[in-house]
């Protein structure tokens, strides 16, 4: 039951991430054009790749924190009484 709940929650987060992906890509393309005009092509590409890597890392971190909080909230440690 808990696995189903975690999988559904992570799937919902993944769908929301994919829904926002076109907006993020459009924003990155526009930012790359501005940076390429001011810095040059290579530094702009490096900056955009670094920003994209940071966005993916942040998304994965949030995803793992949601899963961890869900598991922690729904799975209780077994208690023994003596």
C-alpha positions as MATLAB code, in Angstrom:
seq = 'XXXXXXXXXXXXXXXXXXXXXXXXXXXXXXXXXXXXXXXXXXXXXXXXXXXXXXXXXXXXXXXXXXXXXXXXXXXXXXXXXX';
ca = [
       0.000    0.000    0.000;
       2.755    2.430    0.894;
       4.668    1.650   -2.280;
       1.595    2.428   -4.357;
       1.127    5.710   -2.540;
       4.756    6.766   -3.022;
       4.723    5.753   -6.690;
       1.504    7.693   -7.307;
       2.866   10.775   -5.572;
       6.122   10.654   -7.511;
       4.233   10.054  -10.758;
       2.095   13.114  -10.052;
       5.211   15.196   -9.404;
       6.788   13.827  -12.588;
       3.719   14.754  -14.633;
       3.787   18.276  -13.197;
       7.496   18.533  -14.037;
       6.853   17.380  -17.609;
       3.986   19.856  -17.953;
       6.317   22.708  -17.004;
       9.156   21.451  -19.199;
       8.159   23.343  -22.399;
       8.038   26.592  -20.434;
      11.461   25.927  -18.930;
      12.938   25.016  -22.322;
      11.530   28.182  -23.908;
      12.973   30.250  -21.065;
      16.380   28.592  -21.444;
      16.402   29.149  -25.220;
      15.615   32.838  -24.775;
      18.259   33.145  -22.081;
      20.792   31.416  -24.321;
      20.099   33.903  -27.119;
      20.632   36.839  -24.781;
      23.822   35.337  -23.358;
      25.133   34.424  -26.808;
      24.649   37.999  -27.965;
      26.529   39.392  -24.987;
      29.127   36.736  -24.118;
      29.574   34.650  -27.235;
      28.372   31.204  -28.211;
      30.645   28.964  -26.131;
      30.318   30.728  -22.747;
      26.561   30.993  -23.272;
      26.288   27.271  -24.004;
      28.352   26.420  -20.924;
      26.221   28.699  -18.736;
      22.977   27.208  -20.060;
      24.210   23.640  -19.525;
      25.224   24.500  -15.960;
      21.828   26.070  -15.315;
      20.031   23.074  -16.807;
      22.080   20.713  -14.627;
      21.209   22.751  -11.546;
      17.502   22.647  -12.427;
      17.575   18.873  -12.878;
      19.463   18.431   -9.603;
      16.934   20.615   -7.779;
      14.016   18.671   -9.270;
      15.545   15.342   -8.240;
      16.244   16.661   -4.746;
      12.643   17.822   -4.302;
      11.424   14.513   -5.709;
      13.510   12.527   -3.213;
      12.405   14.733   -0.309;
       8.744   14.179   -1.206;
       9.309   10.423   -1.308;
      11.235   10.447    1.969;
       8.594   12.531    3.749;
       5.800   10.312    2.454;
       7.546    7.143    3.580;
       8.439    8.639    6.942;
       4.879    9.818    7.540;
       3.190    6.571    6.565;
       5.706    3.997    7.844;
       5.872    3.829   11.574;
       8.651    2.064   13.366;
       7.484   -1.098   15.059;
       7.367   -0.659   18.784;
       7.849   -3.439   21.264;
       6.529   -3.365   24.767;
       8.322   -5.301   27.447;
];
